[in-house]
Amino acid sequence: MEQRIKTFNEYTRYIRVRSAPEDKFVEFDFAIGYPELFVELVLPRDAFKVFCEHNNVVHMDSDMIRQIDEDMIKWRFGEKGHR
């Protein structure tokens, strides 16, 4: 059975908010398809809301965040989960 390749628009868009709720600007990570491959973005609160609606984003859950953070530490310091 042949597996169909997803089109670009079919990939899930992920976000991870890094700023505090009371901050004027929202700092966040944005990924398409692969949560571990993200860009860091900053938008005013109203623009962030529109951005999220337009991209139908999924908030990264705590397990995704933990795995990404552990992998970043591994690449930075050489051992997964250890500084």
Secondary structure, DSSP 8 states (H G I E B T S, - for coil): -------GGGS-EEEEE-S-TT-SEEEEEEEES-TTSEEEEEEEHHHHHHHHHHHT-EE--HHHHHHHHHHHHHHHHSBTTB-
